[in-house]
Amino acid sequence: MPVPERFLLVDDNEADNVYHEIVIRRAGFTGEVRVFESGEAALKFLLDDPLSRPSCLLLDINMPHMNGFEFARLATALLKHKATVQVQILTSSDAPQDLRRASDVPLIQGFITKPLTRERVQALLGHPPAPLRGFPPP
């Protein structure tokens, strides 16, 4: 999987989107961050955008009108030939049934329980986390 040059946040919670964008930036990411507050808006973007740049799509499960699993089902056909897109669930749910359901969707490559952390973003970017200031590396 290529290193993401763009993050796509799909979450109906504006505060979560703001927080996650800050975490992505603090992890050292300088590329584009696009925010969609509905699955419908994200699908429209995927239809209109050629997705020529490697992207990481962070997808919430619990959204009105179209939940994350419905989005993944609909987006599968759009993204099946797009090796440049990784899809990660980013949710407050830690329910085993949600994890099982996510693992049953081939498009979904990972499951992250909120909140997103700098270390997790760095892992998505393929970078080891930087040591905390004042602490020597292990």
Rosetta constraint file for C-alpha pairs under 8 A:
AtomPair CA 1 CA 83 HARMONIC 7.03 0.50
AtomPair CA 1 CA 84 HARMONIC 6.67 0.50
AtomPair CA 1 CA 86 HARMONIC 7.55 0.50
AtomPair CA 2 CA 54 HARMONIC 6.10 0.50
AtomPair CA 2 CA 84 HARMONIC 6.30 0.50
AtomPair CA 3 CA 54 HARMONIC 6.51 0.50
AtomPair CA 3 CA 55 HARMONIC 7.87 0.50
AtomPair CA 3 CA 124 HARMONIC 7.67 0.50
AtomPair CA 3 CA 125 HARMONIC 5.50 0.50
AtomPair CA 3 CA 126 HARMONIC 6.68 0.50
AtomPair CA 4 CA 53 HARMONIC 7.70 0.50
AtomPair CA 4 CA 54 HARMONIC 4.74 0.50
AtomPair CA 4 CA 55 HARMONIC 4.65 0.50
AtomPair CA 4 CA 56 HARMONIC 5.72 0.50
AtomPair CA 4 CA 84 HARMONIC 7.97 0.50
AtomPair CA 4 CA 85 HARMONIC 7.98 0.50
AtomPair CA 4 CA 124 HARMONIC 7.79 0.50
AtomPair CA 4 CA 125 HARMONIC 6.27 0.50
AtomPair CA 5 CA 31 HARMONIC 5.28 0.50
AtomPair CA 5 CA 32 HARMONIC 6.73 0.50
AtomPair CA 5 CA 53 HARMONIC 6.35 0.50
AtomPair CA 5 CA 54 HARMONIC 5.42 0.50
AtomPair CA 5 CA 55 HARMONIC 5.77 0.50
AtomPair CA 6 CA 31 HARMONIC 5.50 0.50
AtomPair CA 6 CA 32 HARMONIC 4.68 0.50
AtomPair CA 6 CA 33 HARMONIC 5.67 0.50
AtomPair CA 6 CA 34 HARMONIC 7.58 0.50
AtomPair CA 6 CA 53 HARMONIC 7.22 0.50
AtomPair CA 6 CA 54 HARMONIC 6.58 0.50
AtomPair CA 6 CA 55 HARMONIC 4.66 0.50
AtomPair CA 6 CA 56 HARMONIC 6.36 0.50
AtomPair CA 7 CA 31 HARMONIC 7.82 0.50
AtomPair CA 7 CA 32 HARMONIC 6.40 0.50
AtomPair CA 7 CA 33 HARMONIC 4.74 0.50
AtomPair CA 7 CA 34 HARMONIC 6.24 0.50
AtomPair CA 7 CA 55 HARMONIC 5.63 0.50
AtomPair CA 7 CA 56 HARMONIC 4.86 0.50
AtomPair CA 7 CA 57 HARMONIC 5.82 0.50
AtomPair CA 7 CA 58 HARMONIC 7.33 0.50
AtomPair CA 8 CA 33 HARMONIC 5.94 0.50
AtomPair CA 8 CA 34 HARMONIC 4.84 0.50
AtomPair CA 8 CA 35 HARMONIC 5.92 0.50
AtomPair CA 8 CA 36 HARMONIC 7.46 0.50
AtomPair CA 8 CA 55 HARMONIC 7.10 0.50
AtomPair CA 8 CA 56 HARMONIC 6.15 0.50
AtomPair CA 8 CA 57 HARMONIC 4.54 0.50
AtomPair CA 8 CA 58 HARMONIC 6.09 0.50
AtomPair CA 9 CA 17 HARMONIC 6.78 0.50
AtomPair CA 9 CA 33 HARMONIC 7.43 0.50
AtomPair CA 9 CA 34 HARMONIC 6.17 0.50
AtomPair CA 9 CA 35 HARMONIC 4.75 0.50
AtomPair CA 9 CA 36 HARMONIC 6.01 0.50
AtomPair CA 9 CA 57 HARMONIC 6.05 0.50
AtomPair CA 9 CA 58 HARMONIC 5.01 0.50
AtomPair CA 9 CA 59 HARMONIC 6.38 0.50
AtomPair CA 10 CA 35 HARMONIC 6.19 0.50
AtomPair CA 10 CA 36 HARMONIC 4.83 0.50
AtomPair CA 10 CA 37 HARMONIC 5.83 0.50
AtomPair CA 10 CA 38 HARMONIC 6.33 0.50
AtomPair CA 10 CA 39 HARMONIC 6.51 0.50
AtomPair CA 10 CA 42 HARMONIC 6.71 0.50
AtomPair CA 10 CA 57 HARMONIC 7.35 0.50
AtomPair CA 10 CA 58 HARMONIC 6.11 0.50
AtomPair CA 10 CA 59 HARMONIC 4.92 0.50
AtomPair CA 10 CA 60 HARMONIC 6.13 0.50
AtomPair CA 11 CA 16 HARMONIC 7.55 0.50
AtomPair CA 11 CA 17 HARMONIC 6.70 0.50
AtomPair CA 11 CA 35 HARMONIC 7.80 0.50
AtomPair CA 11 CA 36 HARMONIC 6.42 0.50
AtomPair CA 11 CA 37 HARMONIC 5.02 0.50
AtomPair CA 11 CA 38 HARMONIC 6.31 0.50
AtomPair CA 11 CA 39 HARMONIC 7.86 0.50
AtomPair CA 11 CA 59 HARMONIC 6.45 0.50
AtomPair CA 11 CA 60 HARMONIC 5.17 0.50
AtomPair CA 11 CA 63 HARMONIC 6.90 0.50
AtomPair CA 12 CA 36 HARMONIC 7.48 0.50
AtomPair CA 12 CA 37 HARMONIC 4.17 0.50
AtomPair CA 12 CA 38 HARMONIC 5.70 0.50
AtomPair CA 12 CA 60 HARMONIC 7.95 0.50
AtomPair CA 12 CA 63 HARMONIC 5.89 0.50
AtomPair CA 12 CA 64 HARMONIC 7.77 0.50
AtomPair CA 13 CA 17 HARMONIC 6.37 0.50
AtomPair CA 13 CA 37 HARMONIC 6.95 0.50
AtomPair CA 14 CA 18 HARMONIC 6.27 0.50
AtomPair CA 14 CA 37 HARMONIC 7.26 0.50
AtomPair CA 15 CA 19 HARMONIC 6.15 0.50
AtomPair CA 16 CA 20 HARMONIC 5.92 0.50
AtomPair CA 17 CA 21 HARMONIC 6.05 0.50
AtomPair CA 17 CA 35 HARMONIC 6.93 0.50
AtomPair CA 18 CA 22 HARMONIC 6.34 0.50
AtomPair CA 19 CA 23 HARMONIC 6.33 0.50
AtomPair CA 20 CA 24 HARMONIC 6.10 0.50
AtomPair CA 20 CA 115 HARMONIC 7.74 0.50
AtomPair CA 20 CA 116 HARMONIC 6.22 0.50
AtomPair CA 21 CA 25 HARMONIC 6.23 0.50
AtomPair CA 21 CA 33 HARMONIC 7.07 0.50
AtomPair CA 22 CA 26 HARMONIC 6.09 0.50
AtomPair CA 23 CA 27 HARMONIC 6.12 0.50
AtomPair CA 23 CA 116 HARMONIC 7.04 0.50
AtomPair CA 23 CA 117 HARMONIC 6.37 0.50
AtomPair CA 23 CA 118 HARMONIC 5.62 0.50
AtomPair CA 23 CA 121 HARMONIC 7.75 0.50
AtomPair CA 24 CA 28 HARMONIC 6.98 0.50
AtomPair CA 24 CA 29 HARMONIC 5.93 0.50
AtomPair CA 24 CA 118 HARMONIC 6.65 0.50
AtomPair CA 24 CA 121 HARMONIC 6.15 0.50
AtomPair CA 25 CA 29 HARMONIC 4.98 0.50
AtomPair CA 25 CA 30 HARMONIC 6.56 0.50
AtomPair CA 26 CA 118 HARMONIC 6.67 0.50
AtomPair CA 27 CA 118 HARMONIC 4.90 0.50
AtomPair CA 27 CA 119 HARMONIC 7.23 0.50
AtomPair CA 27 CA 121 HARMONIC 6.26 0.50
AtomPair CA 27 CA 122 HARMONIC 5.93 0.50
AtomPair CA 28 CA 122 HARMONIC 7.88 0.50
AtomPair CA 36 CA 41 HARMONIC 5.99 0.50
AtomPair CA 36 CA 42 HARMONIC 5.64 0.50
AtomPair CA 37 CA 41 HARMONIC 7.13 0.50
AtomPair CA 37 CA 42 HARMONIC 7.98 0.50
AtomPair CA 38 CA 42 HARMONIC 6.48 0.50
AtomPair CA 38 CA 63 HARMONIC 7.05 0.50
AtomPair CA 38 CA 64 HARMONIC 7.74 0.50
AtomPair CA 38 CA 66 HARMONIC 7.40 0.50
AtomPair CA 39 CA 43 HARMONIC 6.07 0.50
AtomPair CA 39 CA 63 HARMONIC 7.82 0.50
AtomPair CA 39 CA 66 HARMONIC 5.86 0.50
AtomPair CA 39 CA 67 HARMONIC 7.12 0.50
AtomPair CA 39 CA 68 HARMONIC 7.16 0.50
AtomPair CA 39 CA 71 HARMONIC 5.77 0.50
AtomPair CA 40 CA 44 HARMONIC 6.22 0.50
AtomPair CA 40 CA 66 HARMONIC 7.21 0.50
AtomPair CA 40 CA 71 HARMONIC 7.85 0.50
AtomPair CA 41 CA 45 HARMONIC 6.31 0.50
AtomPair CA 42 CA 46 HARMONIC 6.23 0.50
AtomPair CA 43 CA 47 HARMONIC 6.19 0.50
AtomPair CA 43 CA 71 HARMONIC 7.58 0.50
AtomPair CA 43 CA 75 HARMONIC 6.79 0.50
AtomPair CA 44 CA 48 HARMONIC 6.22 0.50
AtomPair CA 45 CA 49 HARMONIC 5.75 0.50
AtomPair CA 46 CA 50 HARMONIC 7.28 0.50
AtomPair CA 46 CA 51 HARMONIC 7.21 0.50
AtomPair CA 46 CA 78 HARMONIC 7.34 0.50
AtomPair CA 47 CA 78 HARMONIC 7.32 0.50
AtomPair CA 51 CA 55 HARMONIC 7.49 0.50
AtomPair CA 51 CA 82 HARMONIC 7.57 0.50
AtomPair CA 51 CA 84 HARMONIC 7.53 0.50
AtomPair CA 51 CA 85 HARMONIC 7.72 0.50
AtomPair CA 52 CA 84 HARMONIC 7.44 0.50
AtomPair CA 53 CA 84 HARMONIC 6.73 0.50
AtomPair CA 54 CA 84 HARMONIC 4.39 0.50
AtomPair CA 54 CA 85 HARMONIC 5.76 0.50
AtomPair CA 55 CA 84 HARMONIC 6.17 0.50
AtomPair CA 55 CA 85 HARMONIC 4.82 0.50
AtomPair CA 55 CA 86 HARMONIC 6.44 0.50
AtomPair CA 56 CA 85 HARMONIC 5.70 0.50
AtomPair CA 56 CA 86 HARMONIC 4.84 0.50
AtomPair CA 56 CA 87 HARMONIC 5.95 0.50
AtomPair CA 56 CA 88 HARMONIC 7.40 0.50
AtomPair CA 57 CA 85 HARMONIC 7.07 0.50
AtomPair CA 57 CA 86 HARMONIC 6.11 0.50
AtomPair CA 57 CA 87 HARMONIC 4.77 0.50
AtomPair CA 57 CA 88 HARMONIC 6.16 0.50
AtomPair CA 58 CA 87 HARMONIC 6.14 0.50
AtomPair CA 58 CA 88 HARMONIC 5.00 0.50
AtomPair CA 58 CA 89 HARMONIC 5.75 0.50
AtomPair CA 58 CA 90 HARMONIC 5.63 0.50
AtomPair CA 59 CA 68 HARMONIC 6.12 0.50
AtomPair CA 59 CA 87 HARMONIC 7.17 0.50
AtomPair CA 59 CA 88 HARMONIC 6.10 0.50
AtomPair CA 59 CA 89 HARMONIC 4.71 0.50
AtomPair CA 59 CA 90 HARMONIC 5.32 0.50
AtomPair CA 59 CA 91 HARMONIC 7.47 0.50
AtomPair CA 60 CA 67 HARMONIC 7.61 0.50
AtomPair CA 60 CA 68 HARMONIC 5.57 0.50
AtomPair CA 60 CA 89 HARMONIC 5.87 0.50
AtomPair CA 60 CA 90 HARMONIC 5.05 0.50
AtomPair CA 60 CA 91 HARMONIC 5.01 0.50
AtomPair CA 61 CA 67 HARMONIC 5.34 0.50
AtomPair CA 61 CA 68 HARMONIC 3.98 0.50
AtomPair CA 61 CA 69 HARMONIC 6.43 0.50
AtomPair CA 61 CA 89 HARMONIC 6.99 0.50
AtomPair CA 61 CA 90 HARMONIC 7.41 0.50
AtomPair CA 61 CA 91 HARMONIC 5.99 0.50
AtomPair CA 62 CA 67 HARMONIC 5.35 0.50
AtomPair CA 62 CA 68 HARMONIC 6.49 0.50
AtomPair CA 62 CA 91 HARMONIC 7.63 0.50
AtomPair CA 63 CA 67 HARMONIC 4.79 0.50
AtomPair CA 63 CA 68 HARMONIC 6.92 0.50
AtomPair CA 66 CA 70 HARMONIC 5.85 0.50
AtomPair CA 66 CA 71 HARMONIC 6.34 0.50
AtomPair CA 67 CA 71 HARMONIC 6.24 0.50
AtomPair CA 68 CA 72 HARMONIC 6.11 0.50
AtomPair CA 68 CA 89 HARMONIC 7.78 0.50
AtomPair CA 69 CA 73 HARMONIC 6.18 0.50
AtomPair CA 69 CA 102 HARMONIC 7.42 0.50
AtomPair CA 70 CA 74 HARMONIC 6.28 0.50
AtomPair CA 71 CA 75 HARMONIC 5.87 0.50
AtomPair CA 72 CA 76 HARMONIC 5.88 0.50
AtomPair CA 72 CA 105 HARMONIC 7.47 0.50
AtomPair CA 72 CA 107 HARMONIC 6.71 0.50
AtomPair CA 72 CA 108 HARMONIC 7.35 0.50
AtomPair CA 73 CA 77 HARMONIC 7.82 0.50
AtomPair CA 73 CA 105 HARMONIC 7.61 0.50
AtomPair CA 74 CA 78 HARMONIC 7.53 0.50
AtomPair CA 75 CA 79 HARMONIC 6.03 0.50
AtomPair CA 76 CA 80 HARMONIC 5.55 0.50
AtomPair CA 76 CA 107 HARMONIC 6.02 0.50
AtomPair CA 79 CA 83 HARMONIC 7.89 0.50
AtomPair CA 79 CA 85 HARMONIC 7.42 0.50
AtomPair CA 79 CA 107 HARMONIC 7.94 0.50
AtomPair CA 80 CA 107 HARMONIC 7.61 0.50
AtomPair CA 86 CA 107 HARMONIC 7.89 0.50
AtomPair CA 86 CA 108 HARMONIC 7.53 0.50
AtomPair CA 86 CA 109 HARMONIC 6.58 0.50
AtomPair CA 87 CA 107 HARMONIC 6.48 0.50
AtomPair CA 87 CA 108 HARMONIC 5.05 0.50
AtomPair CA 87 CA 109 HARMONIC 5.65 0.50
AtomPair CA 87 CA 110 HARMONIC 7.04 0.50
AtomPair CA 88 CA 108 HARMONIC 5.73 0.50
AtomPair CA 88 CA 109 HARMONIC 5.62 0.50
AtomPair CA 88 CA 110 HARMONIC 4.65 0.50
AtomPair CA 88 CA 111 HARMONIC 5.73 0.50
AtomPair CA 88 CA 112 HARMONIC 7.00 0.50
AtomPair CA 89 CA 102 HARMONIC 7.57 0.50
AtomPair CA 89 CA 108 HARMONIC 6.94 0.50
AtomPair CA 89 CA 110 HARMONIC 6.14 0.50
AtomPair CA 89 CA 111 HARMONIC 4.70 0.50
AtomPair CA 89 CA 112 HARMONIC 5.83 0.50
AtomPair CA 90 CA 111 HARMONIC 6.32 0.50
AtomPair CA 90 CA 112 HARMONIC 4.80 0.50
AtomPair CA 90 CA 113 HARMONIC 5.81 0.50
AtomPair CA 90 CA 114 HARMONIC 6.14 0.50
AtomPair CA 90 CA 116 HARMONIC 7.51 0.50
AtomPair CA 91 CA 111 HARMONIC 7.88 0.50
AtomPair CA 91 CA 112 HARMONIC 6.44 0.50
AtomPair CA 91 CA 113 HARMONIC 5.12 0.50
AtomPair CA 91 CA 114 HARMONIC 5.35 0.50
AtomPair CA 91 CA 115 HARMONIC 7.99 0.50
AtomPair CA 92 CA 113 HARMONIC 5.41 0.50
AtomPair CA 92 CA 114 HARMONIC 4.90 0.50
AtomPair CA 92 CA 115 HARMONIC 7.39 0.50
AtomPair CA 93 CA 98 HARMONIC 7.25 0.50
AtomPair CA 93 CA 113 HARMONIC 6.46 0.50
AtomPair CA 93 CA 114 HARMONIC 7.92 0.50
AtomPair CA 94 CA 98 HARMONIC 7.27 0.50
AtomPair CA 94 CA 99 HARMONIC 7.36 0.50
AtomPair CA 94 CA 113 HARMONIC 6.41 0.50
AtomPair CA 95 CA 99 HARMONIC 6.60 0.50
AtomPair CA 96 CA 100 HARMONIC 6.15 0.50
AtomPair CA 97 CA 101 HARMONIC 5.97 0.50
AtomPair CA 98 CA 102 HARMONIC 6.03 0.50
AtomPair CA 99 CA 103 HARMONIC 6.19 0.50
AtomPair CA 99 CA 111 HARMONIC 6.87 0.50
AtomPair CA 100 CA 104 HARMONIC 6.38 0.50
AtomPair CA 101 CA 105 HARMONIC 6.93 0.50
AtomPair CA 102 CA 108 HARMONIC 6.31 0.50
AtomPair CA 102 CA 110 HARMONIC 7.97 0.50
AtomPair CA 102 CA 111 HARMONIC 7.31 0.50
AtomPair CA 103 CA 108 HARMONIC 6.91 0.50
AtomPair CA 103 CA 109 HARMONIC 7.75 0.50
AtomPair CA 103 CA 110 HARMONIC 7.90 0.50
AtomPair CA 112 CA 116 HARMONIC 7.30 0.50
AtomPair CA 116 CA 120 HARMONIC 6.69 0.50
AtomPair CA 116 CA 121 HARMONIC 7.41 0.50
AtomPair CA 117 CA 121 HARMONIC 6.39 0.50
AtomPair CA 118 CA 122 HARMONIC 6.15 0.50
AtomPair CA 118 CA 129 HARMONIC 7.77 0.50
AtomPair CA 119 CA 123 HARMONIC 6.21 0.50
AtomPair CA 119 CA 128 HARMONIC 7.71 0.50
AtomPair CA 119 CA 129 HARMONIC 5.41 0.50
AtomPair CA 120 CA 124 HARMONIC 6.32 0.50
AtomPair CA 121 CA 125 HARMONIC 6.18 0.50
AtomPair CA 122 CA 126 HARMONIC 6.12 0.50
AtomPair CA 122 CA 127 HARMONIC 5.02 0.50
AtomPair CA 122 CA 128 HARMONIC 6.25 0.50
AtomPair CA 122 CA 129 HARMONIC 5.99 0.50
AtomPair CA 123 CA 127 HARMONIC 5.57 0.50
AtomPair CA 123 CA 128 HARMONIC 6.32 0.50
AtomPair CA 123 CA 129 HARMONIC 7.43 0.50
AtomPair CA 131 CA 135 HARMONIC 6.58 0.50
AtomPair CA 131 CA 136 HARMONIC 6.82 0.50
AtomPair CA 131 CA 137 HARMONIC 5.53 0.50
AtomPair CA 132 CA 136 HARMONIC 7.83 0.50
